[in-house]
């Protein structure tokens, strides 16, 4: 039995070594996506207040996400990393603190602040976004947005993003270790003949012209990939 255990351990070690020798070479983009980088480790997400408006005909979406956060260590002129995967784009970035500049590089938005931050301070940053998101080929096994029709021929739209990440459509701090502590508010904007369903509890419904906004709220921490709008 002991001999068998040693043999299995040896074989496992060889396989493990071969994995790293022949495995994927991680890029800078991979590191930025999967690590608690210096652009992430000084701020803690408290809440997402977001809107999303899908366009069935164009297979596109637009909206915004206001991220409330708390500074967790003193920093001067830091760079914030917000995740938003291509081909989605940030149309505008705003904050209630001085922003020197921002740029979108690959799947990330880097926002450079012009300020000294103290631990415990709280701020917001708002990203206005738009684009044609990645379309799922075989949801939920393949990540992306779904634009299809129900049995009656009506539009039906949603997203599957647990594997690929919420940043496939929504500007977020897309790392599992930092959930919004105080939950989310999600405004889903639809044509009047469709209904928007989101996470949590429906808190408001408002119609203006030919559009209706459904407001859903979650008051507890939630994984970014669990933020799912469904429209139909």
C-alpha positions in Angstrom: 0.0 0.0 0.0 2.8 2.4 0.9 4.7 1.5 -2.3 1.5 2.2 -4.3 1.1 5.6 -2.5 4.7 6.6 -3.4 4.2 5.5 -7.0 1.0 7.6 -7.3 2.8 10.6 -5.7 5.7 10.3 -8.2 3.4 10.1 -11.2 1.3 13.0 -9.9 4.5 15.0 -9.5 5.6 14.3 -13.1 2.2 15.3 -14.4 2.2 18.5 -12.3 5.6 19.4 -13.6 4.7 18.7 -17.2 1.6 20.9 -16.8 3.7 23.9 -15.9 6.4 23.1 -18.5 3.9 22.6 -21.4 1.0 24.6 -20.1 -0.3 28.0 -21.0 2.1 31.0 -20.9 0.2 33.7 -18.9 0.1 37.1 -20.4 0.0 40.5 -18.7 -3.8 40.6 -19.5 -4.2 37.2 -17.7 -2.3 38.6 -14.6 -4.4 41.7 -14.5 -7.6 39.7 -14.8 -6.9 37.1 -12.1 -4.7 38.8 -9.6 -5.3 41.3 -6.8 -3.1 43.8 -8.5 -1.8 47.2 -7.2 -4.6 48.7 -9.1 -7.2 46.7 -7.1 -5.7 46.2 -3.6 -6.3 49.7 -2.1 -10.0 49.9 -2.5 -13.0 47.8 -1.5 -16.3 47.7 -3.4 -19.3 48.5 -1.3 -22.2 48.7 -3.9 -23.0 48.7 -7.6 -25.8 51.0 -8.8 -26.2 50.1 -12.5 -28.4 50.4 -15.5 -28.6 48.2 -18.6 -30.6 48.7 -21.8 -30.3 46.0 -24.4 -31.2 46.5 -28.1 -32.5 43.3 -29.6 -32.3 44.3 -33.2 -28.7 45.6 -32.9 -27.6 42.8 -30.5 -26.1 45.6 -28.4 -26.3 47.0 -24.8 -25.7 50.3 -23.1 -25.8 51.6 -19.6 -23.8 52.7 -16.7 -22.4 51.4 -13.4 -21.8 53.6 -10.4 -19.3 51.9 -8.1 -19.3 52.9 -4.4 -16.1 52.0 -2.7 -14.0 52.5 0.4 -10.2 53.2 0.5 -8.5 50.5 2.6 -5.0 52.0 2.7 -3.4 55.4 2.3 -2.5 56.1 -1.4 -1.5 59.1 -3.5 -2.6 59.5 -7.1 -3.5 55.8 -7.5 -4.6 54.1 -10.7 -8.0 52.2 -10.4 -8.5 49.1 -12.5 -12.0 48.6 -13.8 -12.7 45.5 -15.8 -14.6 45.6 -19.1 -14.0 43.0 -21.8 -13.7 43.9 -25.4 -15.5 44.7 -27.6 -17.4 46.6 -24.9 -16.2 50.2 -24.4 -16.2 52.9 -21.8 -17.8 56.0 -23.3 -17.2 58.2 -20.2 -15.7 57.9 -16.7 -16.7 60.2 -13.9 -15.9 60.3 -10.2 -16.7 62.4 -7.1 -12.9 62.9 -6.8 -10.4 64.5 -9.2 -9.6 62.3 -12.2 -6.4 63.1 -14.1 -7.2 60.7 -17.0 -8.5 57.3 -18.0 -7.7 54.9 -20.8 -9.1 51.6 -21.9 -6.4 49.0 -22.6 -7.6 45.6 -23.7 -10.1 44.3 -21.3 -9.4 46.9 -18.6 -10.1 50.6 -17.9 -7.3 52.4 -16.0 -8.5 55.5 -14.1 -5.7 57.7 -12.7 -6.8 59.8 -9.8 -5.3 63.2 -8.9 -5.7 63.0 -5.1 -4.3 61.8 -1.8 -6.7 59.2 -0.4 -6.9 58.2 3.3 -7.9 54.8 4.7 -11.6 54.8 5.5 -12.7 57.4 2.9 -15.6 56.6 0.7 -16.1 57.6 -2.9 -17.9 56.7 -6.2 -16.8 56.2 -9.7 -19.3 56.0 -12.6 -18.6 54.3 -15.9 -20.9 54.9 -18.9 -20.6 51.9 -21.3 -21.9 50.6 -24.6 -21.2 48.1 -27.3 -22.0 44.7 -28.9 -21.0 42.1 -26.2 -19.7 38.6 -26.9 -22.6 36.4 -27.9 -22.9 33.0 -26.2 -22.8 30.1 -28.7 -24.2 27.6 -26.3 -25.4 29.2 -23.1 -24.9 28.5 -20.2 -22.0 26.3 -21.1 -20.5 29.0 -23.3 -20.3 32.5 -21.8 -21.9 35.6 -23.4 -25.1 37.4 -24.0 -28.2 35.6 -25.4 -30.5 37.3 -28.0 -33.2 34.9 -29.0 -37.0 34.5 -29.2 -39.4 32.6 -27.1 -42.0 30.1 -28.3 -44.3 32.9 -29.2 -41.7 34.8 -31.2 -41.1 37.5 -28.7 -37.6 38.8 -28.0 -35.8 37.2 -25.0 -32.4 38.4 -23.7 -30.1 37.5 -20.9 -26.4 36.7 -20.1 -24.4 33.7 -18.9 -21.0 34.8 -17.5 -20.0 32.7 -14.5 -16.9 31.3 -16.3 -16.0 34.3 -18.5 -16.8 37.0 -15.9 -19.3 39.8 -15.5 -17.0 42.2 -17.2 -18.0 40.6 -20.5 -20.8 43.2 -20.4 -20.6 45.3 -17.2 -17.8 47.5 -15.9 -16.9 45.9 -12.6 -14.1 45.0 -10.2 -14.2 41.5 -11.7 -12.4 39.5 -9.0 -14.1 37.0 -6.8 -12.4 38.2 -3.6 -14.2 41.6 -3.7 -18.0 41.4 -3.8 -20.1 44.6 -3.2 -20.7 44.4 0.5 -24.0 46.3 0.4 -25.4 44.6 -2.7 -26.6 46.2 -5.9 -29.4 48.2 -7.5 -30.1 47.2 -11.1 -32.2 49.3 -13.5 -33.3 47.3 -16.5 -34.6 49.5 -19.3 -36.9 47.7 -21.8 -39.5 48.5 -24.5 -43.0 48.8 -23.0 -44.0 45.4 -24.4 -41.2 43.6 -22.6 -40.4 43.0 -18.9 -37.0 43.3 -17.2 -36.3 40.8 -14.3 -33.2 41.0 -12.2 -31.7 39.8 -8.9 -33.4 40.4 -5.6 -36.6 42.4 -5.1 -38.5 44.6 -7.5 -38.5 48.1 -5.9 -39.8 50.3 -8.7 -41.4 50.3 -12.1 -41.5 53.5 -14.2 -42.7 54.1 -17.7 -41.6 57.1 -19.8 -42.7 57.3 -23.4 -42.1 53.9 -25.1 -39.7 52.6 -22.4 -40.1 51.1 -18.9 -37.5 50.9 -16.2 -37.6 48.0 -13.8 -35.5 48.5 -10.6 -34.3 45.5 -8.7 -32.3 45.5 -5.5 -30.1 43.1 -3.5 -29.0 44.3 -0.1 -26.5 41.5 0.6 -23.1 40.8 -0.9 -23.3 39.2 -4.4 -20.8 37.8 -6.9 -20.5 40.0 -9.9 -21.1 37.0 -12.2 -24.5 36.5 -10.4 -25.7 39.9 -11.6 -28.1 38.7 -14.3 -30.6 40.8 -16.2 -33.3 38.9 -18.1 -35.6 40.6 -20.6 -38.6 39.1 -22.3 
